[in-house]
Amino acid sequence: MQRVEAEIARLIQECEYGEVTRLFQQLSGGKHLRAKLILKIASEHEKAPLLAAIVELIHGASLLHDDVIDEAQTRRGLESVNASEGSKQAVMLGDVLYSKAFTELVSFDKDVAKTIAASVTALSKGEMIDVKLAETFNSDEQIYLDMLYLKTATLIEAAASAAAMLAGKDVQKYALYGRNLGLSFQIIDDILDITADAKTLGKPALNDFVEGKCTLPYIYLYNVLNENDKERLRSLHAKHLDEASMAWIQTQMKKHMSVEKSFELAQKLSNEAKEVMSDVPQLVAILDTMIKRSY
């Protein structure tokens, strides 16, 4: 990762604007999942660190825009860029990161560049769908999973696929791994929004539902409730939740095992990815670490 960090620092420095450097430092941190994936798959390729840095810039840009859309006040437990500097600065910093990433991406083979570029289009489309879904209560599991694939999994899938191209490995095999890792990773995040405390999350518990997001546990819960309770859950959607309402949702989740059902899907996706990567222990270990975040 030191090589990736060095490449990121170089790319940010080449923007030749101190504000970009300062604000990007505020965004820094996180798991660097996509970069680590690229390094593990294409460890011997000289351009793997640069590709990993490019993907990290793209991911950073998407987070900046996501925080503006969600009006998020924190990111990774710290004040978000839009909260401290305003939404205009956050959007423009995101634009700079996207632009710099694409400038560097053209130095790669056409198929590698196209794979990463197409994923950016997909994740932007996924963000639009996510915003649209938040306008009403969504109880359709497949619609939610389709959005999740576009918004979260596509960039992880693309990172794995592009790295496989660099290394001359089976692209379809690594794409399936990246897709399932991305989906299960986000489902675990959905679970943590309900089960983890605010200090661990860096944001209030049940915040997704308050923001209008009907994640899998809410969808599973809704579809087993009686009509009166369905109406109650719908009435709480995208509203500030008092302690009584939060307690009711959490009690119903526990009663109907909505979190456990969501975890089962994450585990199923993870197991499918493990199966295709059974000969690559390091990638199997990433899945095991990701799943263990949930409880």
Residue frames as qw, qx, qy, qz and C-alpha x, y, z in Angstrom:
[[0.000, 0.882, 0.472, 0.000, 0.00, 0.00, 0.00],
 [0.355, -0.660, 0.092, 0.656, 2.96, 2.36, 0.41],
 [0.291, 0.013, 0.593, 0.751, 3.39, 2.37, -3.36],
 [0.014, 0.681, 0.665, 0.307, -0.27, 3.18, -3.81],
 [0.274, -0.853, -0.273, 0.351, -0.11, 5.99, -1.25],
 [0.370, -0.416, 0.318, 0.767, 2.92, 7.40, -3.08],
 [0.187, 0.304, 0.675, 0.645, 1.04, 7.32, -6.39],
 [0.121, -0.817, -0.563, -0.039, -2.00, 9.00, -4.83],
 [0.345, -0.742, -0.049, 0.573, 0.21, 11.73, -3.34],
 [0.327, -0.146, 0.497, 0.791, 1.85, 12.27, -6.73],
 [0.086, 0.530, 0.700, 0.471, -1.50, 12.53, -8.54],
 [0.215, -0.872, -0.411, 0.158, -2.86, 15.00, -5.99],
 [0.395, -0.580, 0.150, 0.697, 0.36, 17.05, -6.13],
 [0.306, 0.111, 0.604, 0.728, 0.10, 17.20, -9.93],
 [0.037, 0.798, 0.591, 0.110, -3.23, 19.02, -9.57],
 [0.389, 0.199, -0.063, 0.897, -1.04, 21.97, -8.50],
 [0.320, -0.616, -0.125, -0.709, -3.53, 23.49, -6.09],
 [0.088, 0.240, -0.753, 0.606, -3.02, 23.54, -2.35],
 [0.604, -0.085, 0.258, -0.749, -6.74, 23.45, -1.60],
 [0.854, 0.133, -0.413, -0.287, -7.05, 20.12, -3.40],
 [0.500, 0.244, -0.739, 0.380, -4.21, 18.72, -1.30],
 [0.168, -0.198, 0.568, -0.781, -5.67, 20.08, 1.94],
 [0.722, -0.009, 0.100, -0.685, -9.21, 18.88, 1.32],
 [0.794, 0.186, -0.559, -0.152, -8.12, 15.48, 0.03],
 [0.250, 0.249, -0.784, 0.511, -6.26, 14.92, 3.30],
 [0.471, -0.093, 0.414, -0.773, -9.56, 15.46, 5.09],
 [0.848, 0.152, -0.174, -0.477, -11.05, 12.70, 2.95],
 [0.429, 0.421, -0.796, 0.071, -8.18, 10.27, 3.47],
 [0.430, -0.217, 0.744, -0.462, -8.53, 7.09, 5.48],
 [0.847, 0.193, -0.047, -0.493, -10.82, 4.13, 5.03],
 [0.867, -0.173, 0.467, 0.003, -10.17, 0.50, 4.25],
 [0.177, 0.627, -0.599, -0.466, -8.71, 0.94, 0.71],
 [0.773, 0.079, 0.611, -0.151, -10.49, -2.29, -0.19],
 [0.739, 0.663, 0.089, -0.087, -10.39, -1.70, -3.93],
 [0.209, 0.822, -0.529, 0.038, -6.69, -0.81, -3.94],
 [0.463, -0.418, 0.770, -0.135, -5.77, -3.84, -1.84],
 [0.832, 0.300, 0.438, -0.164, -7.75, -6.04, -4.20],
 [0.604, 0.775, -0.183, -0.029, -5.84, -4.77, -7.23],
 [0.024, -0.733, 0.671, -0.113, -2.50, -5.28, -5.51],
 [0.636, -0.207, 0.723, -0.171, -3.34, -8.83, -4.49],
 [0.819, 0.446, 0.344, -0.107, -4.58, -9.83, -7.95],
 [0.662, 0.694, -0.049, 0.279, -1.88, -8.10, -10.03],
 [0.597, -0.757, 0.114, 0.242, 0.93, -7.94, -7.48],
 [0.693, -0.155, 0.385, 0.589, 3.68, -8.45, -10.07],
 [0.419, 0.689, 0.384, 0.449, 2.49, -5.84, -12.57],
 [0.408, -0.030, -0.137, 0.902, 4.43, -2.58, -12.48],
 [0.157, -0.311, -0.198, -0.916, 1.31, -0.47, -13.12],
 [0.450, -0.491, -0.746, -0.011, -0.84, -2.11, -10.45],
 [0.294, -0.438, -0.430, 0.732, -0.09, 0.63, -7.84],
 [0.072, 0.089, -0.204, -0.972, -1.10, 3.34, -10.33],
 [0.390, -0.323, -0.689, -0.519, -4.33, 1.54, -11.21],
 [0.437, -0.488, -0.688, 0.312, -5.06, 1.16, -7.50],
 [0.170, -0.312, -0.192, 0.915, -4.44, 4.88, -6.95],
 [0.208, -0.103, -0.456, -0.859, -6.77, 5.77, -9.84],
 [0.461, -0.434, -0.739, -0.232, -9.55, 3.62, -8.40],
 [0.378, -0.453, -0.542, 0.599, -9.04, 5.19, -4.97],
 [0.001, -0.141, 0.060, 0.988, -9.43, 8.68, -6.48],
 [0.369, -0.249, -0.612, -0.653, -12.63, 7.57, -8.20],
 [0.486, -0.467, -0.728, 0.128, -13.95, 6.08, -4.97],
 [0.270, -0.337, -0.341, 0.835, -13.05, 9.25, -3.08],
 [0.148, -0.027, -0.287, -0.946, -14.87, 11.39, -5.64],
 [0.453, -0.370, -0.703, -0.403, -17.98, 9.21, -5.38],
 [0.436, -0.455, -0.637, 0.445, -17.94, 9.56, -1.57],
 [0.107, -0.188, -0.092, 0.972, -17.70, 13.34, -1.83],
 [0.334, -0.137, -0.443, -0.821, -20.71, 13.52, -4.13],
 [0.505, -0.374, -0.775, -0.068, -22.59, 10.96, -2.03],
 [0.318, -0.368, -0.528, 0.696, -22.09, 13.06, 1.12],
 [0.115, 0.078, -0.099, -0.985, -23.43, 16.15, -0.66],
 [0.455, -0.231, -0.641, -0.573, -26.50, 14.26, -1.87],
 [0.575, -0.424, -0.692, 0.109, -27.15, 12.79, 1.59],
 [0.179, -0.824, 0.108, -0.526, -26.23, 16.06, 3.35],
 [0.857, -0.266, -0.354, 0.265, -23.97, 13.92, 5.54],
 [0.225, -0.941, 0.181, -0.178, -22.20, 15.74, 8.37],
 [0.509, -0.602, 0.611, 0.070, -19.59, 13.07, 9.01],
 [0.824, 0.433, -0.353, -0.092, -17.44, 10.69, 7.02],
 [0.752, 0.121, -0.549, 0.345, -15.53, 7.89, 8.79],
 [0.571, -0.587, -0.442, 0.366, -16.30, 9.50, 12.13],
 [0.326, -0.289, 0.004, 0.900, -14.89, 12.90, 11.11],
 [0.308, 0.688, 0.202, -0.625, -16.51, 16.03, 9.75],
 [0.676, 0.441, 0.510, 0.298, -17.30, 15.60, 6.06],
 [0.349, 0.007, 0.252, 0.903, -15.88, 18.00, 3.47],
 [0.100, -0.579, -0.499, -0.637, -19.32, 19.35, 2.61],
 [0.491, -0.760, -0.414, 0.101, -19.99, 20.00, 6.31],
 [0.539, -0.544, -0.019, 0.643, -16.72, 21.87, 6.90],
 [0.262, -0.224, 0.380, 0.858, -16.21, 23.54, 3.52],
 [0.500, 0.457, 0.101, -0.729, -19.65, 23.58, 1.91],
 [0.798, 0.304, 0.518, -0.052, -21.27, 21.51, -0.81],
 [0.525, 0.834, -0.135, -0.103, -19.77, 23.54, -3.66],
 [0.051, -0.724, 0.688, 0.002, -16.23, 22.77, -2.55],
 [0.632, -0.135, 0.756, -0.109, -17.06, 19.09, -2.03],
 [0.767, 0.548, 0.315, -0.107, -18.59, 18.74, -5.50],
 [0.404, 0.860, -0.311, -0.041, -15.69, 20.53, -7.17],
 [0.286, -0.578, 0.764, -0.028, -13.12, 18.44, -5.30],
 [0.751, 0.138, 0.638, -0.100, -14.96, 15.35, -6.47],
 [0.660, 0.743, 0.063, -0.092, -14.83, 16.65, -10.04],
 [0.088, 0.816, -0.570, -0.028, -11.08, 17.23, -9.76],
 [0.504, -0.325, 0.798, -0.062, -10.52, 13.68, -8.49],
 [0.778, 0.413, 0.462, -0.106, -12.66, 12.16, -11.25],
 [0.508, 0.846, -0.139, -0.082, -10.91, 14.21, -13.92],
 [0.086, -0.722, 0.686, 0.004, -7.42, 13.39, -12.67],
 [0.670, -0.095, 0.731, -0.087, -8.30, 9.71, -12.46],
 [0.755, 0.567, 0.324, -0.058, -9.50, 9.64, -16.06],
 [0.264, 0.883, -0.378, -0.087, -6.45, 11.58, -17.23],
 [0.251, -0.535, 0.806, -0.012, -4.24, 8.82, -15.82],
 [0.762, 0.133, 0.598, -0.209, -6.54, 6.00, -16.92],
 [0.688, 0.689, -0.072, -0.217, -5.86, 6.66, -20.62],
 [0.073, 0.691, -0.717, -0.056, -2.31, 5.38, -20.17],
 [0.551, -0.129, 0.810, -0.158, -3.66, 1.84, -19.66],
 [0.091, 0.093, 0.894, 0.428, -4.69, -0.78, -22.19],
 [0.360, -0.178, -0.317, -0.859, -8.05, 0.06, -23.80],
 [0.623, -0.343, -0.669, -0.218, -9.93, -2.83, -22.17],
 [0.453, -0.278, -0.574, 0.623, -8.61, -1.98, -18.71],
 [0.008, 0.051, 0.082, -0.995, -9.52, 1.69, -19.11],
 [0.454, -0.231, -0.479, -0.715, -12.96, 0.89, -20.50],
 [0.564, -0.344, -0.745, 0.097, -13.72, -1.48, -17.61],
 [0.291, -0.317, -0.460, 0.777, -12.98, 1.17, -14.98],
 [0.125, 0.017, -0.148, -0.981, -14.67, 3.98, -16.94],
 [0.472, -0.301, -0.648, -0.517, -17.85, 1.96, -17.47],
 [0.473, -0.401, -0.713, 0.328, -18.07, 1.25, -13.75],
 [0.109, -0.201, -0.243, 0.943, -18.03, 4.98, -13.01],
 [0.372, -0.131, -0.404, -0.825, -21.03, 5.47, -15.29],
 [0.566, -0.327, -0.743, -0.142, -22.76, 2.58, -13.52],
 [0.382, -0.341, -0.605, 0.610, -22.09, 3.87, -10.01],
 [0.082, 0.079, 0.023, -0.993, -23.34, 7.34, -10.98],
 [0.508, -0.213, -0.559, -0.620, -26.51, 5.77, -12.34],
 [0.541, -0.316, -0.753, 0.199, -26.79, 3.76, -9.13],
 [0.167, -0.201, -0.399, 0.879, -26.58, 6.95, -7.09],
 [0.328, -0.055, -0.240, -0.912, -29.41, 8.47, -9.12],
 [0.597, -0.266, -0.692, -0.306, -31.55, 5.37, -8.59],
 [0.431, -0.246, -0.678, 0.542, -30.77, 5.44, -4.86],
 [0.060, 0.100, 0.182, -0.976, -31.95, 9.03, -4.61],
 [0.495, -0.116, -0.439, -0.741, -35.13, 8.20, -6.52],
 [0.575, -0.241, -0.781, 0.007, -35.83, 5.15, -4.34],
 [0.255, -0.166, -0.582, 0.754, -35.56, 7.27, -1.20],
 [0.269, -0.151, -0.124, -0.943, -38.59, 9.32, -2.29],
 [0.789, -0.219, -0.138, -0.557, -40.98, 6.50, -1.38],
 [0.626, -0.379, 0.654, -0.192, -40.95, 3.33, 0.68],
 [0.586, 0.401, -0.632, -0.311, -39.46, 0.53, -1.41],
 [0.748, -0.277, 0.527, -0.293, -40.34, -3.05, -0.44],
 [0.900, 0.421, -0.090, -0.076, -38.93, -4.78, -3.54],
 [0.732, -0.493, 0.365, 0.295, -35.77, -6.75, -2.75],
 [0.735, 0.272, 0.389, 0.484, -34.64, -7.08, -6.37],
 [0.216, 0.909, 0.118, 0.337, -34.97, -3.36, -7.09],
 [0.437, -0.866, 0.242, 0.015, -32.82, -2.66, -4.05],
 [0.788, -0.259, 0.437, 0.347, -30.19, -5.26, -4.98],
 [0.613, 0.589, 0.302, 0.432, -30.01, -3.93, -8.55],
 [0.015, -0.968, 0.059, -0.244, -29.33, -0.45, -7.18],
 [0.656, -0.668, 0.331, 0.118, -26.76, -1.84, -4.75],
 [0.824, 0.129, 0.358, 0.418, -24.91, -3.54, -7.57],
 [0.421, 0.760, 0.158, 0.469, -24.68, -0.33, -9.56],
 [0.195, -0.938, 0.096, -0.270, -23.86, 2.02, -6.69],
 [0.544, -0.698, 0.463, -0.059, -21.41, -0.13, -4.72],
 [0.856, -0.112, 0.485, 0.140, -20.45, -3.42, -6.34],
 [0.720, 0.678, 0.089, 0.116, -19.60, -2.25, -9.87],
 [0.134, 0.886, -0.420, 0.147, -16.40, -0.40, -8.93],
 [0.571, -0.472, 0.668, -0.077, -15.18, -3.35, -6.83],
 [0.855, 0.301, 0.422, 0.021, -16.08, -5.70, -9.67],
 [0.540, 0.829, -0.090, 0.118, -14.26, -3.45, -12.14],
 [0.192, -0.805, 0.554, -0.086, -11.18, -3.21, -9.91],
 [0.720, -0.210, 0.662, 0.000, -10.97, -7.02, -9.73],
 [0.786, 0.531, 0.313, 0.052, -11.62, -7.42, -13.46],
 [0.342, 0.906, -0.231, 0.090, -9.09, -4.78, -14.52],
 [0.373, -0.672, 0.638, -0.043, -6.45, -6.23, -12.20],
 [0.813, 0.053, 0.578, 0.031, -7.07, -9.68, -13.71],
 [0.655, 0.749, 0.073, 0.071, -6.56, -8.19, -17.17],
 [0.025, 0.880, -0.469, 0.073, -3.23, -6.73, -16.07],
 [0.468, -0.474, 0.741, -0.084, -2.13, -10.05, -14.63],
 [0.430, 0.263, -0.752, -0.424, -3.42, -12.21, -17.48],
 [0.172, 0.046, 0.914, -0.364, -5.85, -14.06, -15.20],
 [0.025, -0.459, -0.849, -0.259, -9.43, -15.31, -15.67],
 [0.095, -0.192, 0.022, -0.977, -11.40, -12.05, -15.90],
 [0.594, -0.380, -0.436, -0.559, -14.86, -13.59, -15.46],
 [0.696, -0.295, -0.594, 0.276, -13.79, -15.45, -12.35],
 [0.339, -0.119, -0.338, 0.870, -12.39, -12.31, -10.74],
 [0.248, -0.283, -0.216, -0.901, -15.39, -10.24, -11.84],
 [0.660, -0.447, -0.545, -0.260, -17.75, -12.63, -10.02],
 [0.593, -0.265, -0.492, 0.580, -15.55, -12.40, -6.95],
 [0.140, 0.043, -0.107, 0.983, -15.57, -8.58, -7.04],
 [0.416, -0.374, -0.393, -0.730, -19.30, -8.38, -7.65],
 [0.702, -0.454, -0.545, -0.059, -20.18, -10.68, -4.76],
 [0.502, -0.170, -0.394, 0.751, -17.66, -9.03, -2.46],
 [0.027, -0.187, -0.047, -0.981, -19.18, -5.62, -3.23],
 [0.553, -0.424, -0.434, -0.571, -22.75, -6.75, -2.66],
 [0.724, -0.402, -0.530, 0.184, -22.03, -8.63, 0.55],
 [0.391, 0.003, -0.287, 0.875, -19.86, -5.78, 1.83],
 [0.211, -0.280, -0.085, -0.933, -22.72, -3.31, 1.43],
 [0.677, -0.429, -0.502, -0.325, -25.29, -5.68, 2.94],
 [0.638, -0.275, -0.497, 0.519, -23.06, -5.96, 6.01],
 [0.123, 0.109, -0.123, 0.979, -22.92, -2.15, 6.13],
 [0.474, -0.399, -0.355, -0.700, -26.74, -2.12, 6.02],
 [0.734, -0.397, -0.546, 0.070, -26.79, -4.52, 8.96],
 [0.496, -0.103, -0.373, 0.777, -24.28, -2.46, 10.95],
 [0.125, -0.356, -0.092, -0.921, -26.47, 0.63, 10.53],
 [0.685, -0.465, -0.302, -0.472, -29.01, -1.24, 12.64],
 [0.875, -0.321, -0.336, 0.138, -26.89, -3.30, 15.03],
 [0.593, 0.091, -0.274, 0.752, -23.86, -1.11, 15.77],
 [0.238, -0.786, -0.363, 0.440, -23.80, 1.85, 18.16],
 [0.285, 0.954, 0.087, 0.024, -23.40, 5.44, 16.99],
 [0.326, -0.800, 0.446, 0.234, -19.77, 5.64, 18.17],
 [0.633, -0.089, 0.697, 0.326, -18.80, 2.63, 16.07],
 [0.523, 0.644, 0.522, 0.196, -20.73, 3.84, 13.03],
 [0.297, -0.129, 0.121, 0.938, -19.58, 7.45, 13.16],
 [0.312, -0.212, -0.317, -0.870, -23.24, 8.38, 12.57],
 [0.575, -0.137, 0.438, -0.677, -26.57, 7.83, 14.38],
 [0.258, 0.058, 0.964, 0.032, -28.00, 4.29, 14.44],
 [0.384, 0.592, 0.707, -0.054, -30.84, 3.60, 11.96],
 [0.011, -0.592, 0.145, 0.792, -29.59, 6.58, 9.97],
 [0.087, 0.018, 0.790, 0.606, -30.22, 4.85, 6.63],
 [0.008, -0.590, -0.804, -0.069, -33.95, 4.63, 7.30],
 [0.087, -0.756, -0.260, 0.594, -34.08, 8.23, 8.50],
 [0.056, -0.454, 0.436, 0.775, -32.48, 9.25, 5.19],
 [0.696, 0.395, -0.016, -0.600, -35.17, 7.36, 3.30],
 [0.352, 0.409, -0.817, -0.204, -33.17, 4.25, 2.46],
 [0.895, -0.146, 0.187, -0.378, -35.09, 0.98, 2.73],
 [0.128, 0.528, -0.838, -0.054, -32.21, -1.46, 3.07],
 [0.516, 0.008, -0.831, -0.207, -32.63, -5.24, 3.09],
 [0.128, -0.162, -0.839, 0.503, -33.49, -5.65, 6.80],
 [0.336, 0.286, 0.264, -0.858, -36.36, -3.16, 6.41],
 [0.549, 0.201, -0.524, -0.619, -37.56, -4.82, 3.21],
 [0.408, -0.031, -0.911, 0.042, -37.51, -8.26, 4.81],
 [0.037, 0.213, 0.681, -0.700, -39.26, -6.91, 7.89],
 [0.416, 0.228, -0.030, -0.880, -41.96, -5.10, 5.93],
 [0.552, 0.134, -0.649, -0.506, -42.88, -8.17, 3.92],
 [0.416, -0.170, -0.882, 0.141, -43.69, -10.26, 7.02],
 [0.089, 0.095, 0.482, -0.867, -45.55, -7.63, 9.05],
 [0.177, 0.615, 0.765, -0.076, -49.34, -7.47, 9.36],
 [0.244, 0.701, 0.382, 0.550, -51.11, -4.60, 7.62],
 [0.328, -0.934, -0.138, -0.033, -51.23, -2.33, 10.68],
 [0.639, -0.571, 0.244, 0.454, -47.53, -2.76, 11.36],
 [0.569, 0.312, 0.422, 0.633, -46.73, -2.29, 7.68],
 [0.045, 0.881, 0.282, 0.378, -48.53, 1.03, 7.81],
 [0.513, -0.840, 0.040, 0.174, -46.62, 1.99, 10.96],
 [0.688, -0.228, 0.345, 0.596, -43.27, 1.19, 9.36],
 [0.394, 0.562, 0.413, 0.598, -44.18, 3.15, 6.22],
 [0.168, -0.944, -0.226, -0.174, -45.22, 6.11, 8.36],
 [0.588, -0.717, 0.164, 0.338, -41.76, 6.22, 9.98],
 [0.749, 0.271, 0.294, 0.528, -39.91, 6.17, 6.66],
 [0.386, 0.461, 0.087, 0.794, -37.61, 9.16, 6.08],
 [0.369, -0.836, -0.124, -0.388, -38.63, 10.73, 9.41],
 [0.028, 0.535, -0.648, 0.541, -36.70, 11.58, 12.55],
 [0.715, -0.258, -0.644, -0.088, -37.11, 8.60, 14.88],
 [0.422, -0.670, 0.345, -0.504, -37.78, 9.10, 18.56],
 [0.121, -0.385, 0.888, -0.218, -36.59, 6.48, 21.05],
 [0.671, 0.140, 0.583, -0.436, -39.95, 4.68, 21.08],
 [0.757, 0.570, -0.092, -0.306, -40.00, 4.34, 17.30],
 [0.300, 0.614, -0.730, 0.023, -36.41, 3.14, 17.19],
 [0.350, -0.230, 0.842, -0.339, -37.12, 0.59, 19.91],
 [0.775, 0.310, 0.349, -0.426, -40.20, -0.66, 18.04],
 [0.661, 0.624, -0.370, -0.194, -38.26, -1.14, 14.80],
 [0.135, 0.524, -0.824, 0.167, -35.42, -2.94, 16.55],
 [0.545, -0.069, 0.717, -0.429, -37.84, -5.16, 18.47],
 [0.812, 0.436, 0.142, -0.361, -39.65, -6.10, 15.27],
 [0.466, 0.653, -0.593, -0.071, -36.33, -6.76, 13.53],
 [0.137, -0.373, 0.875, -0.275, -35.36, -9.13, 16.33],
 [0.682, 0.130, 0.540, -0.476, -38.75, -10.83, 16.42],
 [0.815, 0.522, 0.113, -0.226, -38.80, -11.54, 12.68],
 [0.735, -0.282, 0.435, 0.437, -35.04, -12.11, 12.34],
 [0.515, 0.851, 0.096, -0.035, -34.75, -9.55, 9.54],
 [0.064, -0.844, 0.523, 0.099, -31.07, -8.87, 10.25],
 [0.596, -0.250, 0.759, 0.084, -30.30, -12.60, 10.29],
 [0.720, 0.525, 0.453, 0.018, -32.02, -13.06, 6.94],
 [0.318, 0.929, -0.183, -0.049, -29.98, -10.22, 5.46],
 [0.313, -0.666, 0.672, 0.077, -26.82, -11.78, 6.85],
 [0.766, 0.092, 0.635, 0.036, -27.75, -15.10, 5.23],
 [0.640, 0.752, 0.148, 0.049, -27.78, -13.44, 1.81],
 [0.041, 0.895, -0.445, 0.005, -24.43, -11.75, 2.48],
 [0.565, -0.404, 0.719, 0.021, -23.03, -15.11, 3.57],
 [0.796, 0.384, 0.467, 0.018, -24.42, -16.83, 0.45],
 [0.474, 0.874, -0.095, 0.052, -22.80, -14.26, -1.84],
 [0.212, -0.781, 0.586, -0.031, -19.56, -14.52, 0.09],
 [0.731, -0.156, 0.664, 0.011, -19.56, -18.30, -0.16],
 [0.755, 0.608, 0.239, 0.047, -20.07, -18.14, -3.93],
 [0.246, 0.905, -0.335, 0.093, -17.05, -15.84, -4.19],
 [0.494, -0.573, 0.652, -0.050, -15.02, -18.12, -1.92],
 [0.867, 0.165, 0.470, -0.007, -15.81, -21.06, -4.16],
 [0.680, 0.713, 0.024, 0.169, -14.37, -19.45, -7.30],
 [0.157, 0.826, -0.436, 0.322, -11.33, -18.21, -5.32],
 [0.906, -0.417, 0.055, -0.056, -10.67, -21.34, -3.29],
 [0.863, 0.137, -0.026, 0.486, -7.13, -21.47, -4.72],
 [0.264, 0.568, -0.134, 0.768, -6.34, -17.87, -3.68],
 [0.499, -0.464, -0.625, 0.381, -6.25, -17.82, 0.17],
 [0.193, -0.141, -0.165, 0.957, -5.58, -14.07, 0.39],
 [0.308, -0.188, -0.343, -0.867, -8.82, -13.23, -1.42],
 [0.581, -0.423, -0.686, -0.114, -10.78, -15.74, 0.65],
 [0.430, -0.294, -0.499, 0.693, -9.36, -14.03, 3.76],
 [0.074, -0.081, -0.063, -0.992, -10.76, -10.66, 2.60],
 [0.533, -0.348, -0.530, -0.560, -14.24, -12.20, 2.46],
 [0.616, -0.368, -0.645, 0.263, -13.85, -13.73, 5.93],
 [0.271, -0.151, -0.305, 0.900, -12.74, -10.39, 7.40],
 [0.243, -0.189, -0.265, -0.914, -15.62, -8.57, 5.72],
 [0.599, -0.395, -0.619, -0.319, -18.26, -10.98, 7.03],
 [0.555, -0.306, -0.596, 0.493, -16.90, -10.83, 10.58],
 [0.047, 0.189, -0.112, 0.974, -17.66, -7.08, 10.73],
 [0.425, -0.434, -0.477, -0.635, -21.34, -7.81, 11.26],
 [0.732, -0.599, -0.268, -0.185, -21.44, -9.11, 14.83]]
